[in-house]
Amino acid sequence: MTQTPAGSNLPVVRMHRAARVEDALHEVVERRLRNRGWQPVITAYTGYGAPGWARVMARVVLTRGNGAGRRLEKVRGWRSFMSSPVSKAVVRIQIGDTVTETRTDRSGYVDCRVKGDLEPGWAKARLAIEGAATVEAPIRVVDPACKFGLISDIDDTVMVTALPRPLLAAWNTFVLDEHARMAVPGMAVLYERLINANAGAPVFYLSTGAWNVAPTLSRFLSRHLYPAGPLLLTDWGPTPDRWFRSGQEHKRNTLRRLAGEFPHVRWLLIGDDGQHDQEIYSEFAHAHPENVAAVAIRRLSPTQAVLAGAIPGPAGTPEAVGSGGKTWFSAPDGAGLWSLLRDTDVV
């Protein structure tokens, strides 16, 4: 999800073979679908920013001419991946009176930082391309006076997914109806209490999940009463230099980016012990101690840990442990984490 400015003198990078094959396939599919009357449509994702700038994220894909507004009663995950991206499309982004033009990347994504007159709270950016309806992207504008925020993992932290075992991951991602996904007990209440105790605190949802499922995840978070906030996902496809993107590097890079964009904010990092959250958060806390308030880890049950491919940890009561100069809170659910956090200076 990167944009190259027009007229750039950047050196040409030889694309990985998998990326070249994917691009060729996309070109053929796009041409055939356009010949059949399919039209471009913009899917806008929730962005974020501060007074004066915003990070705007979206994707342009082709859809049937009569498909607008059609809603399925049951939404299987595989539908999110059945789309044809529109590459190199000129996208017009408007925030207030400021207009910026950019192009979609090879997978149809827009991810760029633009200027705009924004007030703290929630704002909107208008996105338009030729031949498609204009859409609005919500923008979470962080107050410069804000000193606290939440960065939360999604899989097995707010939503039970049993990742990364391949077969279970495929089932949950491609087959399971979105309404059958379960929320982790107490986590939505925990987040709401943390936000209420820190007025104006932003919430970012950082995951290795694909952008294709962003609408599904947004509906899930809303349905289970999680605080609204930007989703920071990734693209599962080939990159210019490798077969697949690294989910762990995506998380590391995003954490570093947020630390640079909001140097005044100390983040409560929330994750689980089933994947690599502890390792990634520990590295970030050591490298950027001024940007970390604490780390909260949701302990998986022995069964969930086995399904997630992790070694089951000791069950028991919630606990707080000092590590790397920061306090790590660990509990099996949101209620346990709140019992540890509520009487600390984190809240």
MARTIKE-451785 format. One record per residue (C-alpha): x, y, z; residue in three letters; residue number from 0. Coordinates in steps of 0.1 Angstrom, whole numbers, plus 2048, in hexadecimal, padded with zeros to 3 digits. Each point is the difference from the previous one (the first is absolute). Layout:
<sites>
   east   north    up   residuo   num
      X       Y     Z       ALA   NUM
...
</sites>
This chain:
<sites>
   east   north    up   residuo   num
    800     800   800       MET     0
    818     81A   7F4       THR     1
    7FE     81D   7E8       GLN     2
    81A     80C   7E8       THR     3
    7FE     825   7F7       PRO     4
    7FD     809   7DB       ALA     5
    821     809   7F1       GLY     6
    814     7EE   81B       SER     7
    824     7F8   7F8       ASN     8
    801     7E2   817       LEU     9
    814     7E3   7F2       PRO    10
    7EC     7E4   7F0       VAL    11
    7FF     7E1   816       VAL    12
    7FE     7DE   7EF       ARG    13
    7E0     7EF   80B       MET    14
    7FE     7DE   810       HIS    15
    7F4     7E6   7E7       ARG    16
    7E1     7F9   815       ALA    17
    7F7     825   800       ALA    18
    804     801   7DA       ARG    19
    7EA     7E2   7FC       VAL    20
    7E6     810   817       GLU    21
    801     821   7ED       ASP    22
    7FB     7EE   7DE       ALA    23
    7E3     7ED   80E       LEU    24
    7F0     81F   80E       HIS    25
    804     812   7DF       GLU    26
    7EF     7E4   7ED       VAL    27
    7E3     7FD   819       VAL    28
    7FB     826   802       GLU    29
    7FE     803   7DA       ARG    30
    7E7     7E4   7FC       ARG    31
    7EA     80C   81D       LEU    32
    7FF     823   7F1       ARG    33
    7F6     7F2   7DF       ASN    34
    7E3     7F0   812       ARG    35
    7F5     821   80F       GLY    36
    80F     7FE   822       TRP    37
    806     821   810       GLN    38
    81A     80D   81A       PRO    39
    7F5     806   824       VAL    40
    813     80F   81D       ILE    41
    802     7EE   821       THR    42
    80B     81A   81A       ALA    43
    811     7F6   820       TYR    44
    801     813   820       THR    45
    81F     817   800       GLY    46
    811     815   81B       TYR    47
    814     81F   804       GLY    48
    804     820   814       ALA    49
    7F8     825   7FA       PRO    50
    810     808   7DE       GLY    51
    804     7DD   7F2       TRP    52
    7EF     7DE   7FB       ALA    53
    809     7DD   7F5       ARG    54
    7E5     7F6   7E7       VAL    55
    7FC     7DB   7F7       MET    56
    7E9     7F0   7E6       ALA    57
    7FE     7E7   7E4       ARG    58
    7F1     801   7DD       VAL    59
    7F2     7E0   7F2       VAL    60
    7E8     7F6   7E4       LEU    61
    7DC     7F6   807       THR    62
    7E1     7F7   7EC       ARG    63
    7EE     81E   7F3       GLY    64
    7E0     7F5   812       ASN    65
    812     7F4   81F       GLY    66
    7FF     821   813       ALA    67
    7EC     7FF   820       GLY    68
    7FA     7DB   7FF       ARG    69
    805     7F0   822       ARG    70
    803     7DB   808       LEU    71
    7EF     7F2   81E       GLU    72
    81D     7E8   806       LYS    73
    823     80D   7FA       VAL    74
    81A     7E5   7FB       ARG    75
    824     80B   804       GLY    76
    80B     7F4   7DD       TRP    77
    7EA     81B   7F0       ARG    78
    817     81A   80D       SER    79
    81C     7F2   7EA       PHE    80
    7EC     7FD   7E0       MET    81
    808     822   7F2       SER    82
    814     80F   7E3       SER    83
    815     81E   809       PRO    84
    804     81F   7EB       VAL    85
    824     80A   7FE       SER    86
    80E     822   7F7       LYS    87
    7DE     811   803       ALA    88
    801     825   808       VAL    89
    7EF     807   821       VAL    90
    7F6     822   80B       ARG    91
    800     806   826       ILE    92
    7F0     81E   80F       GLN    93
    801     80C   824       ILE    94
    7EF     821   804       GLY    95
    80D     816   7E4       ASP    96
    820     7ED   7FC       THR    97
    801     7E8   7E2       VAL    98
    81B     7E6   7FA       THR    99
    804     7E8   7E3       GLU   100
    811     7DE   802       THR   101
    7FF     7DF   7EE       ARG   102
    7F7     7DD   80C       THR   103
    81C     7E7   803       ASP   104
    804     7DF   7EE       ARG   105
    7E5     7F0   817       SER   106
    7E7     81D   7FE       GLY   107
    809     80F   821       TYR   108
    804     824   80B       VAL   109
    814     808   81E       ASP   110
    80D     824   802       CYS   111
    805     81C   817       ARG   112
    7EE     820   7F6       VAL   113
    7FD     823   80D       LYS   114
    7DF     80D   80D       GLY   115
    7EF     817   819       ASP   116
    7F5     7E8   81B       LEU   117
    7F3     804   823       GLU   118
    806     7E6   81C       PRO   119
    7E5     7E5   801       GLY   120
    7F1     7F1   7E1       TRP   121
    802     80E   7DD       ALA   122
    7FA     7F4   7DC       LYS   123
    813     7FF   7E0       ALA   124
    7EE     7FE   7DE       ARG   125
    80E     7E8   7E7       LEU   126
    7F7     801   7DB       ALA   127
    80B     7EE   7E0       ILE   128
    7F3     802   7DD       GLU   129
    7E3     7EA   7FA       GLY   130
    7F8     7F9   825       ALA   131
    7EB     80F   81B       ALA   132
    812     817   819       THR   133
    804     7F1   822       VAL   134
    80A     80D   822       GLU   135
    81B     7F2   816       ALA   136
    7FE     806   826       PRO   137
    820     80F   80E       ILE   138
    809     7FE   825       ARG   139
    811     821   808       VAL   140
    816     7FD   81F       VAL   141
    802     81E   817       ASP   142
    823     80D   803       PRO   143
    7F9     802   826       ALA   144
    7F8     7DB   801       CYS   145
    81A     7EC   815       LYS   146
    7F0     7DD   800       PHE   147
    7F3     7E8   7E7       GLY   148
    7F9     7DB   7F9       LEU   149
    810     7EA   7E5       ILE   150
    7EF     7DE   7FF       SER   151
    805     7E0   7EE       ASP   152
    7E1     7EF   7F1       ILE   153
    804     7DB   7FC       ASP   154
    7FB     7EF   822       ASP   155
    801     821   812       THR   156
    7DE     80F   7F7       VAL   157
    7F4     7E4   7EA       MET   158
    804     7DA   804       VAL   159
    811     7F3   7E1       THR   160
    817     7E4   80A       ALA   161
    81C     80C   7E9       LEU   162
    819     7F8   7F1       PRO   163
    7F8     7DB   7FB       ARG   164
    7FC     7FF   7DA       PRO   165
    7E0     7EC   7FD       LEU   166
    7EE     812   81C       LEU   167
    80C     821   7F3       ALA   168
    7F3     7F8   7DD       ALA   169
    7DF     7F5   80F       TRP   170
    7FB     81F   815       ASN   171
    80C     817   7E4       THR   172
    7EF     7F1   7E1       PHE   173
    7E3     7EA   80C       VAL   174
    7F2     80B   821       LEU   175
    7E3     818   7FF       ASP   176
    80A     822   80E       GLU   177
    7E3     7FF   819       HIS   178
    80D     7DF   80F       ALA   179
    821     810   80B       ARG   180
    803     804   826       MET   181
    80D     81D   814       ALA   182
    819     7FA   81C       VAL   183
    7EC     804   821       PRO   184
    804     822   812       GLY   185
    817     810   7E7       MET   186
    7E7     819   7F2       ALA   187
    7F7     80B   823       VAL   188
    825     804   808       LEU   189
    806     816   7E3       TYR   190
    7E1     815   807       GLU   191
    80B     805   824       ARG   192
    823     80A   7F5       LEU   193
    7F3     819   7E7       ILE   194
    7E8     80F   81A       ASN   195
    81C     804   819       ALA   196
    816     811   7E5       ASN   197
    7EA     818   7ED       ALA   198
    80A     804   7DC       GLY   199
    817     7E1   800       ALA   200
    802     7F0   7DD       PRO   201
    7FD     7DB   7FA       VAL   202
    813     7EF   7E4       PHE   203
    7FA     7DC   7F5       TYR   204
    821     7F1   7F3       LEU   205
    7FE     7DE   7F0       SER   206
    812     7EA   7E7       THR   207
    7DE     7FB   7EF       GLY   208
    7FA     809   7DC       ALA   209
    7EF     820   7F5       TRP   210
    7E7     7EB   7EE       ASN   211
    7EF     7F9   821       VAL   212
    800     823   80D       ALA   213
    7DA     806   7FB       PRO   214
    7F9     7DF   811       THR   215
    816     809   81E       LEU   216
    7F1     822   802       SER   217
    7DD     7F1   802       ARG   218
    80C     7E7   81A       PHE   219
    80F     81B   816       LEU   220
    7E1     816   7FD       SER   221
    7E8     7E3   807       ARG   222
    813     7F7   820       HIS   223
    802     824   80C       LEU   224
    826     805   7FD       TYR   225
    80A     825   7FD       PRO   226
    804     80C   7DD       ALA   227
    823     804   7F2       GLY   228
    816     7FB   7E2       PRO   229
    808     7DD   7F4       LEU   230
    825     7FC   7F7       LEU   231
    801     7E1   7EB       LEU   232
    816     7F3   7E4       THR   233
    7FF     7F1   7DD       ASP   234
    805     7DA   7FE       TRP   235
    80C     800   7DC       GLY   236
    823     7FF   7F1       PRO   237
    817     81E   805       THR   238
    819     80E   7E8       PRO   239
    81C     7EB   811       ASP   240
    7F0     7E2   810       ARG   241
    7E3     7E7   7FD       TRP   242
    7EC     80D   81E       PHE   243
    801     81D   817       ARG   244
    80C     7FB   824       SER   245
    7E5     805   819       GLY   246
    819     805   81C       GLN   247
    813     81A   7ED       GLU   248
    7DF     811   7F9       HIS   249
    7F9     803   825       LYS   250
    823     80C   808       ARG   251
    800     81A   7E4       ASN   252
    7DD     80D   80A       THR   253
    80A     804   825       LEU   254
    81F     813   7F6       ARG   255
    7EB     816   7E9       ARG   256
    7E7     808   81B       LEU   257
    81C     809   818       ALA   258
    80D     818   7E6       GLY   259
    7DF     80F   7F7       GLU   260
    7F4     804   825       PHE   261
    820     804   815       PRO   262
    7EB     80F   81C       HIS   263
    7EA     7E2   804       VAL   264
    808     7E3   818       ARG   265
    7EF     7E1   7F4       TRP   266
    7F0     7E3   813       LEU   267
    809     7E2   7EA       LEU   268
    7E6     7E4   801       ILE   269
    805     7DE   7F1       GLY   270
    800     7DB   808       ASP   271
    81A     7E5   807       ASP   272
    7F6     7EA   7E3       GLY   273
    815     810   7E4       GLN   274
    81C     819   800       HIS   275
    7F1     81D   813       ASP   276
    815     7FC   81F       GLN   277
    821     7FF   7EB       GLU   278
    7F6     81E   7EB       ILE   279
    7F3     815   81D       TYR   280
    81F     7F8   814       SER   281
    816     80C   7E4       GLU   282
    7EC     820   7FC       PHE   283
    7FF     807   825       ALA   284
    826     7FD   802       HIS   285
    806     816   7E1       ALA   286
    7E5     81A   808       HIS   287
    7FB     800   826       PRO   288
    7F2     824   7FF       GLU   289
    7E4     7F4   7E9       ASN   290
    7F4     7E3   815       VAL   291
    7EA     803   81F       ALA   292
    7FD     7DA   806       ALA   293
    7F9     7DF   7EF       VAL   294
    7E1     7EC   806       ALA   295
    800     7DB   7F4       ILE   296
    7E1     7EB   7FE       ARG   297
    80A     7DC   80A       ARG   298
    7F1     7E6   7EA       LEU   299
    7F0     7E1   810       SER   300
    814     7E0   7FC       PRO   301
    7E8     7F5   7E4       THR   302
    803     821   7EE       GLN   303
    825     800   804       ALA   304
    803     7DE   7EF       VAL   305
    7E9     80A   7E4       LEU   306
    815     820   7FB       ALA   307
    820     7EB   7FE       GLY   308
    80E     80E   821       ALA   309
    80C     7EF   81F       ILE   310
    7E5     803   81B       PRO   311
    80A     817   81C       GLY   312
    7F8     7FB   825       PRO   313
    7DB     806   808       ALA   314
    7F7     813   81E       GLY   315
    7F8     823   80D       THR   316
    808     821   7EE       PRO   317
    823     80C   806       GLU   318
    816     81F   7FB       ALA   319
    825     7FB   7F8       VAL   320
    81B     81A   7FB       GLY   321
    814     7FC   7E0       SER   322
    816     818   7ED       GLY   323
    7F7     81C   816       GLY   324
    7DB     7FC   7F9       LYS   325
    7E5     7EE   812       THR   326
    7F1     7E2   7EE       TRP   327
    7DC     7F7   809       PHE   328
    7F4     7DD   7F9       SER   329
    7DE     7F0   804       ALA   330
    7E9     7E8   7ED       PRO   331
    7E5     81A   7F7       ASP   332
    7F6     825   801       GLY   333
    7F3     7FF   824       ALA   334
    820     7F2   80D       GLY   335
    815     81A   7EE       LEU   336
    7E9     81C   80D       TRP   337
    804     7F3   824       SER   338
    826     806   7FB       LEU   339
    7FF     821   7ED       LEU   340
    7E5     813   813       ARG   341
    815     809   81E       ASP   342
    820     809   7ED       THR   343
    80C     820   7F1       ASP   344
    7FA     7F2   7DE       VAL   345
    7DB     808   802       VAL   346
</sites>
